[in-house]
């Protein structure tokens, strides 16, 4: 069901039920200082590496804007907006080009979540295009012969990890609801680039150079690597006619061309035919796949309303929990005390991740207590646990409105992901986070695209202390995600579209960016560029190579165990200002924001 902001949230605001501080909307001019008016099994596997950090000014526009992880993809979206397309039309064009130029992160072989705002009706809707487990899947899928969890990459590489992809059907359903241009028009740029070629970027080259498993797949090796086994160099023109043919088929016949017929047959053959780690997906699994419209999860933070993706994603709930825990703190003042900001962000993260590990899973299989997890009284109690010293390991809370059985605790996360934010000329907005899970997914390539390894986002161990784990593998189930595409509103009007890739750290990346926008008054580029910090209920993680490393002593004095590490966000943010739009794109990858 869509959420109608204009009535519900304005009524709450006028009744004084949402906490409000004298904040203005985010800064409307580029600035690096606060506005004067605004105050698991996979747990240690690194997500995609950073391309390298740079600095850039904020991008601005007066009509429409796209923020995406690659310049060619962002330009494809802007071309659609210039042609009169909607925000959804542009997001589709961006996704198809990303599949080509950033293939390690997302594509038609994966899944996605999309949150949409309709400016005419004031409705917020969300689509769940998460991958599903095949009908033959069992909870013991990732246990070895000894009954112990498989090593992560033993599970990832091959067909066992591949879930039924959802991205193609999500794009089609979003277009049916919110598209303006003809469906085939949205494929033109990606098809042209696949046929005529695109230049290998520094990031793609770097990811290929560090990749150990992809060359074992003959199809992928022939496409991504030179005959001597080294990746194609930066600037090499890479062509993918097989992917162009796949896109033409989908453009001509819709998603049926993907989920039935020759493409589906080849996909199943690749999954089941792996020599050492075959899967059990069938053509019937593909034909049975359905995108689900979920009710967005919405909550308040000061004078703002935020809407994101609900379960099976944990991202929306966890981000709202973090912000609710922080709401009683003077976060605006922490812009001048970043070590204190890192302390509070990390403690809020511990609490959110503790609840996430116990309660969040596919709501079609588990009674997820979303209402209780976002209950203001419950969150006030959780906030009271945050003190001047680190709490260390947080324990899950006991939210109200729980139903069903007690669950065991488990962790999992995705690694290879991308985010797209779009605002069109009519004021409609998209926040879409899209993934094939690990960088290069299952390392299986078919019909010009890579297949996901999304099933490794399930818990490898199906029970904990004798209790079933909520996120265990089951037939037809969708694994828990951390993706957190987020739309921000004030008084029913759009303020921002934000999201990021980055595994379970997505929650911390999005939380940090929202604090930087809404409390510190930074422009979106400065907010994205701010050092990444947080905790996933383990050590406090600081982004290495940034000023955050200078906060270690202060955090250790507060009892934190600190780990400086690579925290490769790929955050994209578009903010509505008094002059139009401003955008920020993550230079840790190859992001750009473009508009007119």
C-alpha positions as CSV (number, residue, x, y, z in Angstrom):
1,X,0.0,0.0,0.0
2,X,1.3,3.5,-0.8
3,X,2.0,5.9,2.0
4,X,0.2,9.3,1.5
5,X,2.4,11.9,3.1
6,X,0.3,15.0,2.6
7,X,-2.3,14.0,5.1
8,X,-0.7,11.6,7.6
9,X,2.5,13.4,8.3
10,X,1.2,16.9,8.2
11,X,-1.4,16.0,10.7
12,X,1.2,14.5,13.0
13,X,3.4,17.6,12.7
14,X,0.5,20.0,13.4
15,X,-0.5,17.9,16.4
16,X,3.0,18.2,17.8
17,X,3.5,14.5,17.8
18,X,6.8,14.6,15.9
19,X,9.8,16.0,17.7
20,X,10.8,19.3,16.1
21,X,13.9,21.4,16.4
22,X,14.3,24.8,14.7
23,X,16.1,23.3,11.7
24,X,15.8,24.7,8.2
25,X,15.9,22.4,5.2
26,X,19.3,21.3,4.1
27,X,21.8,23.9,2.9
28,X,20.9,25.5,-0.3
29,X,24.3,26.7,-1.3
30,X,27.5,24.6,-1.6
31,X,29.2,24.6,1.8
32,X,31.5,22.5,3.9
33,X,30.3,24.0,7.1
34,X,26.9,23.9,8.8
35,X,24.2,26.2,7.7
36,X,23.7,28.9,10.2
37,X,20.0,28.1,10.2
38,X,20.3,24.3,10.4
39,X,21.5,22.8,13.0
40,X,28.5,-13.9,9.9
41,X,30.0,-16.0,7.5
42,X,30.5,-13.1,5.4
43,X,31.1,-10.6,8.1
44,X,34.8,-10.0,7.4
45,X,34.6,-10.1,3.6
46,X,35.3,-6.7,2.3
47,X,32.8,-5.2,-0.2
48,X,34.1,-3.7,-3.4
49,X,37.3,-1.7,-3.1
50,X,37.4,2.0,-3.5
51,X,38.6,3.5,-6.8
52,X,40.3,6.3,-4.9
53,X,39.0,9.4,-3.1
54,X,38.8,12.7,-4.7
55,X,37.2,16.1,-4.1
56,X,34.6,17.8,-6.1
57,X,32.0,20.6,-5.8
58,X,28.3,20.0,-5.5
59,X,26.4,19.6,-8.7
60,X,23.3,21.7,-9.2
61,X,20.3,21.8,-11.6
62,X,17.0,23.6,-11.9
63,X,14.8,20.9,-13.6
64,X,15.9,17.4,-13.0
65,X,18.8,15.3,-11.8
66,X,20.4,11.8,-11.8
67,X,23.0,10.5,-9.4
68,X,24.6,7.2,-10.2
69,X,27.9,5.3,-9.8
70,X,29.2,5.8,-13.3
71,X,29.2,8.8,-15.7
72,X,27.9,6.8,-18.7
73,X,25.0,5.5,-16.7
74,X,24.2,8.9,-15.2
75,X,24.2,10.5,-18.7
76,X,21.9,7.8,-20.0
77,X,19.4,8.7,-17.3
78,X,19.8,12.4,-18.0
79,X,19.1,11.7,-21.7
80,X,15.8,10.1,-20.8
81,X,14.8,13.0,-18.6
82,X,15.6,15.4,-21.4
83,X,13.3,13.4,-23.6
84,X,10.5,13.9,-21.2
85,X,10.9,10.6,-19.3
86,X,9.9,10.1,-15.7
87,X,12.2,9.4,-12.8
88,X,11.4,5.7,-13.2
89,X,12.2,5.8,-16.9
90,X,15.6,7.4,-16.1
91,X,16.3,4.9,-13.4
92,X,15.7,2.0,-15.8
93,X,18.1,3.5,-18.4
94,X,20.7,4.0,-15.6
95,X,20.4,0.4,-14.4
96,X,20.8,-1.1,-17.8
97,X,24.0,0.9,-18.5
98,X,25.3,0.1,-15.0
99,X,24.9,-3.6,-15.9
100,X,27.4,-3.0,-18.7
101,X,29.9,-0.5,-17.2
102,X,29.7,-1.6,-13.6
103,X,28.9,-5.3,-14.0
104,X,30.5,-6.4,-10.7
105,X,27.8,-4.5,-8.8
106,X,24.4,-5.0,-10.3
107,X,22.4,-6.0,-13.3
108,X,19.6,-8.1,-14.8
109,X,21.1,-11.1,-13.1
110,X,20.4,-9.7,-9.6
111,X,17.8,-8.0,-7.5
112,X,16.8,-4.5,-6.3
113,X,14.6,-2.4,-4.1
114,X,12.9,0.7,-5.4
115,X,11.2,3.5,-3.4
116,X,9.1,6.0,-5.5
117,X,7.5,9.3,-4.7
118,X,4.6,10.5,-6.9
119,X,4.5,14.3,-6.7
120,X,0.9,14.5,-8.0
121,X,-0.6,12.1,-5.5
122,X,1.9,12.6,-2.7
123,X,2.1,8.8,-2.5
124,X,5.3,6.8,-1.6
125,X,5.4,3.2,-2.8
126,X,8.1,0.6,-2.7
127,X,8.8,-2.4,-4.9
128,X,10.6,-5.6,-3.8
129,X,12.6,-7.2,-6.6
130,X,14.8,-9.3,-4.2
131,X,15.9,-12.6,-5.5
132,X,14.3,-15.8,-4.2
133,X,15.5,-19.2,-3.2
134,X,14.6,-22.0,-5.6
135,X,11.7,-24.4,-4.7
136,X,14.3,-27.1,-4.0
137,X,16.2,-25.1,-1.4
138,X,16.6,-26.4,2.2
139,X,17.8,-24.7,5.4
140,X,20.9,-26.8,5.3
141,X,21.9,-25.4,1.9
142,X,25.2,-23.9,3.1
143,X,26.3,-26.6,5.5
144,X,29.1,-28.9,4.5
145,X,29.2,-32.7,4.9
146,X,30.5,-32.2,8.4
147,X,27.5,-30.2,9.3
148,X,29.5,-27.0,9.7
149,X,29.0,-23.8,7.6
150,X,30.8,-23.8,4.3
151,X,33.7,-21.3,3.8
152,X,32.1,-18.2,2.3
153,X,33.7,-18.4,-1.2
154,X,33.1,-22.1,-1.4
155,X,29.5,-21.3,-1.2
156,X,29.6,-18.2,-3.4
157,X,31.3,-19.4,-6.5
158,X,29.0,-21.5,-8.6
159,X,25.3,-22.2,-9.0
160,X,24.5,-23.0,-5.3
161,X,24.4,-19.3,-4.4
162,X,22.3,-18.1,-7.3
163,X,18.8,-16.8,-6.4
164,X,16.0,-16.3,-8.9
165,X,16.7,-12.7,-10.3
166,X,14.2,-10.0,-9.7
167,X,15.6,-6.8,-11.3
168,X,14.1,-7.2,-14.8
169,X,10.6,-7.7,-13.5
170,X,11.0,-4.9,-11.0
171,X,12.0,-2.5,-13.8
172,X,9.0,-3.6,-15.9
173,X,6.5,-3.3,-13.0
174,X,7.9,0.2,-12.1
175,X,7.5,1.3,-15.7
176,X,3.9,0.1,-15.9
177,X,3.1,2.1,-12.8
178,X,5.2,5.2,-13.4
179,X,6.8,5.2,-16.8
180,X,6.1,7.8,-19.5
181,X,8.4,6.9,-22.5
182,X,8.0,3.6,-24.4
183,X,9.7,0.6,-22.8
184,X,12.0,0.0,-25.8
185,X,13.2,3.6,-25.7
186,X,14.8,3.0,-22.3
187,X,17.1,0.3,-23.7
188,X,18.6,2.3,-26.5
189,X,21.6,3.7,-24.8
190,X,22.7,0.5,-23.1
191,X,22.2,-1.5,-26.4
192,X,24.3,1.1,-28.3
193,X,27.1,1.0,-25.7
194,X,27.1,-2.8,-25.7
195,X,27.3,-3.0,-29.5
196,X,29.6,0.0,-30.2
197,X,31.7,-0.4,-27.1
198,X,32.6,1.5,-23.9
199,X,36.0,2.2,-22.4
200,X,37.1,0.2,-19.4
201,X,37.2,2.5,-16.3
202,X,39.9,2.6,-13.7
203,X,37.4,1.1,-11.2
204,X,36.4,-1.9,-13.4
205,X,40.1,-2.5,-14.2
206,X,41.0,-2.4,-10.6
207,X,38.3,-4.7,-9.5
208,X,39.3,-7.2,-12.1
209,X,42.9,-7.0,-11.1
210,X,42.1,-8.0,-7.5
211,X,39.5,-10.7,-8.5
212,X,40.7,-14.3,-7.9
213,X,37.6,-16.4,-8.8
214,X,36.2,-14.8,-12.0
215,X,38.9,-16.1,-14.3
216,X,37.9,-19.7,-13.6
217,X,34.7,-19.1,-15.6
218,X,35.7,-19.5,-19.3
219,X,33.0,-17.1,-20.5
220,X,33.8,-14.4,-18.0
221,X,37.5,-14.8,-18.6
222,X,37.2,-14.4,-22.3
223,X,35.2,-11.2,-21.9
224,X,37.0,-9.4,-19.0
225,X,40.6,-10.5,-19.5
226,X,43.3,-10.5,-22.1
227,X,44.7,-13.8,-23.5
228,X,47.6,-13.5,-21.0
229,X,45.2,-13.4,-18.1
230,X,45.5,-9.8,-17.2
231,X,42.4,-7.5,-17.2
232,X,41.8,-5.3,-20.1
233,X,43.6,-2.0,-19.5
234,X,41.9,1.3,-18.7
235,X,40.7,2.9,-21.9
236,X,40.3,-0.4,-23.8
237,X,37.1,-0.5,-25.7
238,X,35.0,-3.4,-24.5
239,X,32.0,-4.7,-26.5
240,X,29.3,-7.0,-25.4
241,X,27.1,-8.0,-28.3
242,X,25.6,-10.9,-26.4
243,X,24.3,-8.6,-23.7
244,X,23.0,-6.3,-26.5
245,X,21.0,-9.3,-27.8
246,X,19.6,-10.0,-24.3
247,X,18.5,-6.4,-23.9
248,X,16.9,-6.4,-27.4
249,X,14.9,-9.4,-26.4
250,X,13.7,-7.8,-23.2
251,X,13.0,-4.5,-24.9
252,X,10.9,-6.3,-27.6
253,X,9.0,-8.8,-25.4
254,X,9.2,-7.5,-21.9
255,X,10.3,-9.5,-18.9
256,X,8.8,-12.7,-20.3
257,X,11.8,-12.9,-22.6
258,X,14.0,-13.2,-19.5
259,X,11.9,-15.5,-17.3
260,X,10.8,-17.9,-20.0
261,X,12.3,-19.3,-23.2
262,X,15.9,-19.5,-24.3
263,X,17.4,-16.9,-21.9
264,X,15.8,-18.7,-18.9
265,X,17.0,-22.1,-20.2
266,X,20.6,-20.9,-20.6
267,X,20.5,-19.3,-17.1
268,X,19.3,-22.6,-15.6
269,X,21.9,-24.5,-17.5
270,X,24.7,-22.2,-16.1
271,X,23.4,-22.6,-12.6
272,X,22.9,-26.4,-12.6
273,X,25.9,-27.2,-14.8
274,X,28.7,-25.8,-12.6
275,X,31.2,-28.6,-12.2
276,X,32.0,-28.3,-8.5
277,X,29.1,-26.3,-6.9
278,X,25.9,-26.7,-8.9
279,X,22.6,-25.1,-8.0
280,X,19.1,-26.4,-8.2
281,X,17.2,-23.6,-9.9
282,X,14.6,-24.6,-12.5
283,X,12.9,-22.9,-15.4
284,X,9.7,-23.2,-13.3
285,X,11.4,-21.2,-10.5
286,X,12.0,-18.4,-13.0
287,X,8.5,-18.5,-14.4
288,X,7.0,-18.3,-10.9
289,X,9.0,-15.2,-9.8
290,X,6.9,-12.2,-8.8
291,X,7.8,-8.6,-7.7
292,X,6.0,-7.6,-4.6
293,X,4.8,-4.2,-3.7
294,X,5.5,-3.6,0.0
295,X,4.4,-0.9,2.3
296,X,7.3,1.5,2.9
297,X,8.6,2.0,6.4
298,X,8.3,5.6,7.4
299,X,9.2,7.4,10.5
300,X,10.1,10.9,11.9
301,X,13.4,12.5,12.6
302,X,13.1,16.0,14.0
303,X,11.0,18.0,11.5
304,X,11.5,15.4,8.8
305,X,9.7,12.3,7.6
306,X,11.8,9.5,6.1
307,X,10.5,6.6,4.0
308,X,12.5,3.6,3.1
309,X,12.3,-0.1,2.2
310,X,10.8,-2.5,4.7
311,X,11.5,-6.2,5.1
312,X,13.0,-8.3,3.6
313,X,15.4,-5.4,3.8
314,X,16.6,-4.5,7.2
315,X,17.9,-1.2,5.9
316,X,14.9,1.0,6.3
317,X,14.0,-0.2,9.8
318,X,17.7,0.0,11.0
319,X,18.2,3.5,9.7
320,X,15.0,4.8,11.3
321,X,16.0,3.1,14.6
322,X,19.4,4.7,14.5
323,X,18.0,8.2,13.9
324,X,15.4,7.7,16.7
325,X,18.1,6.8,19.1
326,X,20.1,9.9,18.1
327,X,17.1,12.3,18.1
328,X,17.5,13.2,21.8
329,X,21.2,14.2,21.2
330,X,22.4,17.6,19.9
331,X,23.8,16.1,16.7
332,X,24.1,19.6,15.1
333,X,26.8,20.4,17.6
334,X,28.8,17.3,16.8
335,X,29.8,18.8,13.5
336,X,32.5,20.6,15.5
337,X,33.2,17.4,17.6
338,X,33.4,14.6,15.1
339,X,34.8,12.1,17.6
340,X,31.6,12.6,19.7
341,X,29.5,12.2,16.5
342,X,31.3,8.9,15.8
343,X,30.7,7.7,19.3
344,X,26.9,8.4,19.1
345,X,26.6,7.0,15.6
346,X,28.4,3.8,16.6
347,X,26.3,3.3,19.7
348,X,23.1,3.8,17.8
349,X,24.4,1.4,15.2
350,X,25.1,-1.3,17.8
351,X,21.5,-1.2,19.0
352,X,20.0,-1.3,15.5
353,X,22.3,-4.2,14.4
354,X,21.4,-6.2,17.5
355,X,17.7,-6.0,16.7
356,X,18.4,-6.6,13.0
357,X,20.2,-9.9,13.6
358,X,17.3,-11.3,15.6
359,X,14.1,-10.0,14.1
360,X,14.6,-9.0,10.4
361,X,13.8,-11.4,7.6
362,X,11.3,-12.1,4.8
363,X,7.9,-11.0,6.2
364,X,6.2,-13.7,4.1
365,X,7.9,-16.3,6.2
366,X,8.5,-14.6,9.5
367,X,6.3,-12.3,11.7
368,X,8.7,-9.3,11.7
369,X,7.7,-6.9,14.4
370,X,8.2,-3.7,12.4
371,X,5.6,-1.7,14.4
372,X,7.3,-2.6,17.6
373,X,10.8,-2.0,16.3
374,X,9.8,1.5,15.4
375,X,7.6,2.2,18.4
376,X,8.7,5.5,19.9
377,X,8.4,4.2,23.5
378,X,10.5,1.2,22.7
379,X,13.2,3.3,21.0
380,X,13.2,5.8,23.8
381,X,14.2,2.9,26.1
382,X,16.9,1.8,23.6
383,X,18.2,5.4,23.4
384,X,18.6,5.4,27.2
385,X,21.2,2.7,26.9
386,X,23.5,5.1,25.1
387,X,26.0,6.7,27.5
388,X,29.2,8.6,27.5
389,X,31.2,5.3,27.2
390,X,30.7,2.6,24.6
391,X,28.3,-0.2,25.7
392,X,30.4,-2.8,23.8
393,X,28.2,-5.6,22.5
394,X,24.5,-4.6,22.4
395,X,21.8,-7.1,23.0
396,X,18.6,-7.3,21.1
397,X,15.7,-5.6,22.7
398,X,12.1,-6.8,23.3
399,X,9.9,-4.7,21.1
400,X,6.1,-4.6,21.7
401,X,3.7,-6.2,19.2
402,X,5.8,-9.3,18.7
403,X,4.1,-12.3,17.3
404,X,5.0,-15.9,16.7
405,X,8.0,-17.9,17.9
406,X,11.4,-17.0,19.3
407,X,14.2,-16.8,16.8
408,X,17.9,-17.5,16.8
409,X,20.5,-14.8,16.0
410,X,22.4,-14.7,12.7
411,X,24.2,-12.2,10.4
412,X,24.7,-11.9,6.7
413,X,25.4,-9.2,4.2
414,X,25.7,-8.3,0.5
415,X,28.8,-6.8,-1.0
416,X,28.5,-5.9,-4.7
417,X,25.8,-3.3,-5.0
418,X,25.0,0.1,-6.6
419,X,22.5,3.0,-5.9
420,X,20.5,5.3,-8.2
421,X,18.8,8.5,-7.1
422,X,16.6,10.4,-9.6
423,X,14.3,13.5,-9.4
424,X,12.4,14.4,-12.5
425,X,11.0,17.7,-13.7
426,X,7.6,17.0,-12.2
427,X,9.1,16.4,-8.8
428,X,8.7,12.6,-8.8
429,X,11.6,10.8,-7.2
430,X,13.3,7.4,-7.1
431,X,15.7,5.9,-4.7
432,X,16.8,2.5,-6.0
433,X,19.5,0.2,-4.6
434,X,20.4,-2.7,-6.8
435,X,22.8,-5.7,-6.3
436,X,24.2,-9.0,-7.4
437,X,25.6,-9.4,-3.8
438,X,29.3,-10.1,-3.9
439,X,31.6,-8.3,-6.4
440,X,31.0,-10.2,-9.6
441,X,28.3,-12.3,-8.0
442,X,28.5,-16.0,-8.4
443,X,31.2,-15.6,-11.1
444,X,28.8,-17.2,-13.5
445,X,28.3,-15.3,-16.8
446,X,25.5,-16.1,-19.2
447,X,24.0,-14.2,-22.1
448,X,26.4,-11.3,-21.5
449,X,25.6,-10.7,-17.8
450,X,26.7,-12.0,-14.4
451,X,24.5,-14.0,-12.1
452,X,24.0,-13.1,-8.4
453,X,25.1,-15.0,-5.4
454,X,22.3,-13.6,-3.3
455,X,21.4,-16.8,-1.5
456,X,24.6,-16.3,0.6
457,X,22.7,-13.5,2.3
458,X,20.8,-16.2,4.1
459,X,22.1,-17.5,7.4
460,X,24.5,-20.4,6.7
461,X,23.6,-22.0,10.1
462,X,19.8,-22.5,10.2
463,X,19.5,-22.8,14.0
464,X,21.0,-21.0,17.0
465,X,20.8,-22.5,20.4
466,X,18.1,-24.9,19.3
467,X,15.9,-22.1,17.8
468,X,15.4,-21.6,14.0
469,X,17.1,-18.5,12.6
470,X,14.6,-16.1,11.1
471,X,16.9,-15.6,8.0
472,X,17.5,-19.2,7.3
473,X,17.1,-20.6,3.8
474,X,13.6,-21.8,2.8
475,X,12.0,-22.5,-0.6
476,X,10.8,-19.3,-2.3
477,X,12.1,-17.1,0.5
478,X,13.9,-13.8,0.0
479,X,17.2,-13.3,1.9
480,X,17.5,-10.4,4.3
481,X,19.2,-7.3,2.9
482,X,20.8,-4.2,4.3
483,X,19.9,-2.0,1.3
484,X,18.4,1.3,2.4
485,X,17.0,3.5,-0.4
486,X,15.6,6.5,1.4
487,X,13.3,9.4,0.6
488,X,13.2,12.4,2.9
489,X,10.3,14.8,3.3
490,X,9.4,17.9,5.2
491,X,5.7,19.0,5.6
492,X,4.8,16.6,2.8
493,X,7.3,18.1,0.4
494,X,10.3,16.1,-1.0
495,X,13.7,17.0,0.5
496,X,16.1,14.3,-0.6
497,X,16.7,10.9,-2.2
498,X,19.6,9.0,-0.7
499,X,21.1,5.5,-0.7
500,X,24.4,3.6,-0.9
501,X,25.9,0.2,-1.6
502,X,28.4,-1.3,0.9
503,X,27.1,-4.5,2.4
504,X,25.7,-4.3,5.9
505,X,27.6,-1.0,6.3
506,X,24.9,0.5,4.0
507,X,23.0,1.2,7.2
508,X,25.8,3.2,8.7
509,X,26.6,5.0,5.4
510,X,23.0,6.2,4.9
511,X,22.7,7.1,8.6
512,X,25.9,9.2,8.5
513,X,24.8,10.9,5.3
514,X,21.4,11.8,6.7
515,X,22.9,13.3,9.9
516,X,25.3,15.3,7.7
517,X,22.4,16.6,5.6
518,X,19.8,17.2,8.2
519,X,21.8,18.1,11.3
520,X,25.1,19.5,10.0
521,X,23.5,21.3,7.1
522,X,26.1,20.1,4.6
523,X,25.4,20.1,0.9
524,X,25.0,16.6,-0.5
525,X,28.5,16.3,-1.9
526,X,30.1,17.3,1.4
527,X,27.7,14.9,3.2
528,X,28.6,12.0,1.0
529,X,32.4,12.9,1.3
530,X,32.3,13.0,5.1
531,X,34.3,10.1,6.6
532,X,32.4,6.9,7.1
533,X,32.1,5.7,10.7
534,X,29.9,3.3,12.6
535,X,29.5,-0.1,14.3
536,X,27.8,-3.2,13.2
537,X,27.7,-4.3,16.9
538,X,31.3,-5.2,16.8
539,X,34.3,-2.9,16.7
540,X,33.8,0.8,16.0
541,X,34.8,1.1,12.3
542,X,36.6,4.3,11.0
543,X,37.4,5.0,7.4
544,X,41.1,4.6,6.9
545,X,43.1,7.3,5.1
546,X,40.7,10.0,6.3
547,X,40.6,12.4,9.2
548,X,38.6,9.8,11.1
549,X,41.8,8.1,12.0
550,X,42.6,11.1,14.2
551,X,39.6,10.2,16.4
552,X,40.9,6.9,17.5
553,X,42.4,8.0,20.8
554,X,39.2,9.9,21.8
555,X,37.1,6.9,21.0
556,X,39.3,4.5,22.8
557,X,39.1,6.8,25.9
558,X,35.3,6.2,25.7
559,X,35.8,2.4,25.8
560,X,35.6,1.7,22.0
561,X,37.5,-1.0,20.3
562,X,38.5,0.8,17.1
563,X,39.2,-0.6,13.7
564,X,40.4,1.6,10.9
565,X,39.5,0.0,7.6
566,X,38.4,0.6,4.0
567,X,34.7,1.7,4.1
568,X,33.8,1.9,0.4
569,X,30.4,3.5,0.3
570,X,29.0,4.5,-3.1
571,X,26.4,6.9,-1.7
572,X,24.3,9.0,-4.1
573,X,22.2,11.9,-2.8
574,X,19.9,14.5,-4.5
575,X,18.5,17.3,-2.4
576,X,15.7,19.7,-3.3
577,X,16.8,23.3,-2.6
578,X,15.2,26.8,-3.0
579,X,17.1,27.1,-6.3
580,X,16.3,23.6,-7.7
581,X,18.3,20.5,-7.0
582,X,21.8,19.8,-5.7
583,X,23.5,16.4,-6.0
584,X,26.3,14.5,-4.4
585,X,28.0,11.3,-5.8
586,X,30.6,9.2,-4.1
587,X,34.1,9.7,-5.3
588,X,35.1,6.5,-3.5
589,X,33.7,4.8,-6.6
590,X,33.1,6.7,-9.9
591,X,29.8,8.4,-9.0
592,X,28.5,11.6,-10.6
593,X,25.4,13.7,-10.3
594,X,24.2,15.3,-13.5
595,X,21.2,17.5,-14.3
596,X,19.7,20.4,-16.2
